[in-house]
Amino acid sequence: MNPVVEDACLPAQEAQQPSWPRLAQPTETQRERCDRSDLRMIVGDGCAHSIMVGLGESYLPAFVLAMGMGQVAAGLITTLPLMAGAVLQLVSPAAVHYFASHRRWVVTCAAVQAVSFVPLAVAAWYGSLPTWFMFALAALYWGSGLGTSTSWSTWVGSLVPARMRTRFFSRRTRVNQLATLVGFLLGGFSLQWGATRGIALDVFATLFALAAVSRTISAICLAHQREPEPIPDGHRSVSMLEFIRSFRSSGDGRLLVYLLSVQAAAQIAGPFFAPYMLRSLGMSYATYVTLIAISFGAKALALPAIGVLARRYGTRKLLWIGGVGIVPISGLWLVSNSFAFLCVVQVLAGVTWAAYELAMFLLFFEAIKPEERTGMLTNFNFAHSFATAAGSLLGGGLLWGLGKQAETYLLLFALSSLARALSLIVLWRVPAAPSAERLPAATESVPLRPVPSRAA
């Protein structure tokens, strides 16, 4: 049996526990099954969650347009509610203490996120929904989702050994990307079919119902995972003031500033690609879905090679590769609106964003202590959402003030590339990671069986 798998199966503190009377000790086979079951449930949760994203979250801007709420509202639906959701998820550290468990809080948040799709499905079926209520539901969706992510990061760190994380999470991310792609393609071509028959809103209702079911399955997978450490030793809350002070007092603080600056820069343009393609360029749902799907597919195909780069050169260098690579992507939309050219741009976008996002994900495990992870990530999510809202409000303000013609959209795309380039100045000031921080080779194969194998 793989010793890494065995280490992951049983909690490290078991040997220190008093010798209480108990049933027969688990056999080697039982221990292996226990560990592999956890890993399968982690992958299963990610897969079901990603299908929800592909079916539901990805089509919120298109749904806003279909409901006649306007192009600016369609651009802001994924950003302003995210800020409100970030405020809601600030209760996560206190909630974890109340539940005395990260798992209980994560499963609760996942269930709430599933329920948030039900009113959307009903509204799509009846064809009527006030704009304010649409944004409130989106805020509930994001708040519960962010509440899940902070505690999940702490919890999953106790289930996946450090030596396995790079390989395991790169594979899991690849599966997630493929699942998102499946959900997105199913949703897009279903909407194209519905639009030609005048029943697009009925299709939206079905997609949102399926998204709720997918998130429910994800919650079930979460509930079936072990929790070796409900509350890590030394677990403590991290105040917002302490979080802000870290920006100046450490290299990791400057790293967080860079991540936030990239998010703000990306969101100047990011929320407005959907209305640009669907309204300004007049793309069909099928063409729109194809372009976005190319980005998802490129991410999934590139992740194995990107995982190798992370293990060989370390996450900091991978972050540089991704950070430099994403700079020109949005600006390339100024060159041509030819479908073939945009396909190439989307391939580049998928590969570069995959490198950036995997590096960011892995750095959270490297740079943040387990006992502080929930508090730090809660504060980071708040700051990240603030950066998202700031960038999108700048883009939305320009779109509102200068008009919704194609030239304004192109201006947003150019500004986004410029801001991404300027953010590299911050990354340059982040101290280089010492060689000891480079990830180990981690050649052990993570047992994923029987589980099969951003736009610009």
N, C-alpha and C positions, 0 to 999 in steps of 0.2 A: 504494500500500500504506500502511496506517495506520502512522505512525512509531512509535507506542507498541508496536504488535505487533512491528515490526522490532527495537526496543530489547530486547524481551523474548526474542527468538529467539536472539540471539548474546550470549555473556557479555561483560561490559564489559571484562574484562582481556585479551580476545583481541588487541586492537591493541597491547598491551604485550609479547606473547609474541615470542620470537625467530623469525626467518623460516626455519623448517624447511621442507625440500622437502615438498610435499604435492600431493594431487590437485587437479583444477580447483576453483575457488571455487564455492560454492553460488550458484545463481541466486536472483533475488528470489522466484520462485515456490517454490523449495525452502526458502528461509528462512521464508516465510509458512506453508508446510505444517509445518515443524518446530515453530514456535510454536503453531500451532493444534492440532497433535497433542498437545503438552504440556498445553494447556488442556483438551482433550477427555479426556485421561487423568486429569487432576485431577478433573474432573466425574464421569467414569466410576468412579473410585475412591470418591468420596463417595457416589455413587448405590448402588453395590454394598454399601458399608459400611452405609449407612442401611437397606437392605433386610435386612441381617443384624440390625440393631438391632430393626427392626419384627418380624421373624420369631422371633428368639431372645431377645435381652436383655430386651425388653419383657415377655416371658412367664415370666421366671424366678420372680417371686413366685407367679404362678398355678400353675406347675409344683411349687413347694414345697408349696402347699396341696393339689394333687392327689396328691402323694406322702405326704400325712398328716403333715407335719413341724410344722404348727401356724401360727397367725396371727402370733406374734411372730417366728418364723423367716422367715416370708414377708416381713415388713416389713424385717428386717435383712439379707436376702440381697443387696440392692443397695447396702448401706452398709458393713458390717463387712468383707466381702471386698474392697471398694474400698480400705479402709485397708491391708489386707495387700498388695494390688496396688500401692499407692503406695510401700510399702517396697521391693518387687521392682523398680520402675522407677527407683529411685535409682541403679541401675547404668548408666543411659542415657549420661551423659557419658563414663564410662570405656569403655563399649561402642562409642561413636562413634569414639573414638580408636583402639580396637583394630581396628575394621573400616576405619578411615581413610575413612569415608563415612557420611553421614546416610542415604542411600538404602538401603545394604545393611542397616543396623540396622533401618530402618523396615519393609523387606520381610520381614526375619526375624521381627520382632514380629508383623506381620500374619499370617504363616503359623502362628505359635504360637497366635494367637488363634483362627484357623480350626480348628486341631486340638483346642482346648479344648472344642468342641461335640461332638466324637465320643463321649467317654464319657457325656455327657448323653443323647445319642440312644440309645446302647446301654442305659443304665439305664432310660430311659423304655420301651424295647421290652420289657425283662425285668420292669419294675415294681418294682424294688428299688434303693435307693441310700442308704447311711448319711449322716446329716446332716452329719457332719464332712467327708466326701468331697465333698458338694455344695458346702460353703463353700470347700473347697480348690480345686475346679475354678473356682468363681466368682472366687477370688483370682488364679488363673492367667489367667483371662479379662481381668480388670481390669488386672493388672500388665502384660501384653503390650499391651493397648490404650493405657494411659497411656505406656508406653515408646514406642509409635508416635507419639502426639500431640506429645510434646515435640520430638523430632527433626524430625518432619514440618513443624512450624511454622517452624523455621529453614530447612529445605530449600525449602519452597514460597515463602518470601520471596524466594528468588533466581530463581524462575521467573515470578512475577507482579509486574510493575512497580508501584511505589507509587501512581502516578496511576490505575491500573486496579483497585486492590484493593477499594475500597468497592463499586463496581458489580459486579465479578466475584464477590466472595464473597457479596454479598447474593443474586445470582442462583443461585450454587452452593448456598447454604443453602436457597433456595426449592426447588430440585430435590431436595436431600437430604430436606427435610420431606415432599415428595410421595412420595419413594421409601419413607421410613419409614412413611408412611400406607398405602401399598400393601401393604407387608409386614405391617403391623399388622392391617389389615383381612383380608388373606388368612389370617393366623394365627388371628384371633379367630373368624371365621365357620367356619373349619375346625374349631376346637375346639368351637364350638356344635354343629356337625354331628356331631362325634365323641362329645360328651357325651350326645346324645339316643340314640346307638346303643351306649353303654357302651364306647367305644374311645378315650376321650380321651387316654390315655397313648400309644397308638399314633400319634395325631395329633401329640403332643408330639415323639415320636421323629422323625417326618417333618419337622417344623418345624426341629428342631435340625440335622438333616442338611442341609436347604436353607440354613440360616444358615451352616453350614460352607462350603458351596459358594459362597455369596455373598461371604464374606470371602476365599476363595481367588481369586475373580475380582478382588476389590479389590486383592489383593497383586500380581496379574499387571499390573493397570493401574499400580500404583506402580512396578513393575520396568521399565516401558516409558517412564518419564519421564526426561528428562535431569537431570544434576546439574552445573550450571555451576561450583559451588564445593563440592566434597566437604567441605572444612573451611574456613569463612570466615576471612579474614585476621584475626589477632588473637584467634582463638577461644580461650576459656579457661573453666575450670570456675568455678562460683560456689559457695562453701561455704555450708552452712546458716547458720552464724554471720553471714556477710556478708549473706545474704538477710534474716535477722531484724533486723539493724541497719538495713536500709533502711526498716523500718517507722517508725522514729523520725526518720531523717535526711532524708527527702524526701517531697514530695507524692505521688509514685508509690507510696511505701511505705504511706502512709495509704490510698491507693486500694486497694491489695492487702488491707489490713485490712478495708475495707468489703466487698470481694468475698467474703472469707472469712466475715465476719459474716452476710452474706445467705445464704450456703450453709448455715451452721449453723442459721439461723432457718428456712429452707425445709425442711430435713431433719427438723425436729421433727415435721412432719406428712407430708411428701412420701412416704416409704416406706409409709405406712399407708393411703393412699387405696385401693389395690387390695384389701387384706383388708377394709376398711370396706365397699366396694361389693359385693364378692363374698360376704362372710360376714354382716356386720351388716345390710346392706340386702337381701341375698339376690338381687342382680341376676344375670340370666343373662349368659353370655359375650357374647351379641349386644348387650345393653344396655350392658354395660361397654365393649365395643369401640367402640360408637357414640359414647359420651361422650369417650373418649380420642381417637378419630379426629377429633372436632369440634375439639379443641385443636390437633392436628397440622394440620388443614386451615386453621384460622384463622391459624396461624403462616405457612403457605405463602402464603396470599392477602395477608397484611399486609406481607410482607417487601419487595416493591417500593416501597411508600410509605415504609416504615421506612428503606430505603436512601437515598431522596431526603432524608429528614430528616437522616440522618447526613452526607450531602454538603453540605447547606445550612447546618446549624447546628453540625456537629461531633459527635464521639462523646461528649464529656463531657456535653453537653446531652441527647443521646439516652439516656445512662446515667441521668440524672435522670428522664427521662420513664418509662423502664422501671422504675427503682427505686421511684418513687412508685406506679406502676401496679400492681406486684405486691403491695403491702402488704395490701389488703383481700381478695385473691382467696380464700385458704384460709378466712378468716373468713366469707365468704359462704355456705359450706356449712352454717352454723348456721341460716340463714334458712329454708330449705326443702329437702326431698329430692324435690320434684317434678321429674320428668324434664325438663319444659320449662324450668324455672328453672335446673336444672343445665346444660342446653345453653347457656344464655346465659352462665353463669359460665365454662364452658369456652371460649367464644369470647373473653371478656375475658382469660382466662388465656393463651390462645394468642398474642394480640396483645401483651400486656404482657411476657410472657417472651421473645417474639421480639425486642422492642426491647432488653431487658436483655442477652440473650445475644449479639446482634450487636454491641452497644456493647462488651461485654467482649472479644469476639474481636478486634475492630479495635484496641482499646487495647493489646493485646499487641504489635502491629506498631508502634504509635506510641511506646510507652513503653519498650520493651526493645531494646537494641542487638543487631544480628544476631549478633555474636560472643559475646554473653552469653545469647542466647535459650534455647538448649538447657538450660544450667545453671539459669537463673532459672525456666524453666517446669517443670523437674524438681522443684525445691524448692517451687514454687507448687503443683504437683500433690500433693506430699506434704502440704503444709499444707491444701490444699483437701480432700483425703481425710480428714485429721484432723478438720476442721470438719464434714464430712459424717457421720463416725462419731460425733462428739460430739453433734450434733443428733439423730441417729437413736437413739442410746443413751438420751438424755433422753426422747424420745418412747416408745421401747420400755420403758424403766423405768416410766414412768407407766402405760402400758398393762398391764404385768405387775402392778404394785402395786395399781392401782385397778380392774382387771377389764376384760374385753374387750367391755363393753356399748357401745351407741351413744354414750352420754353421754361416755365417756372419749375416744372418737375426736373428738368435737366439741370437747372441751377442748383436745386437741392442735392442732386447726385454729385455734382462737382464740389459743392461745399463739404459734403460728407467725406469725400476722398481727401480733401485738403485737411480737414480736422483729424482724420486718422493719421495722416503723415505727421502733423504737429504733435500728436500723442506719443510718437516714438521718442521725442525729447525726454519725456518722463521715463520711459522704459530705459533709456540710456543711463539715467541716474540711479537705476536700481542696481545695487551691488551684485557682482557676478557670484553665482552660487559656488561654494567650494566643491572640490572634486568629490568629497564624501557624500554630497547630496545627490550625486548621480545615481540613478536607480540601478539596482542589481540586475543581473542578466535575466533572472526569472524565467528560466527555460522550462520550468515545470508546466505541463499542460493542464489547464483548468478544465475540470470535467463538466462540460456543458451538455453532454448527452443526457436525455434524448432530445434536447432542444436543438433543432436544425441550425446547420451552421450558425440654413439661412439663405435665403436668396442673397443677392449682392449687398 
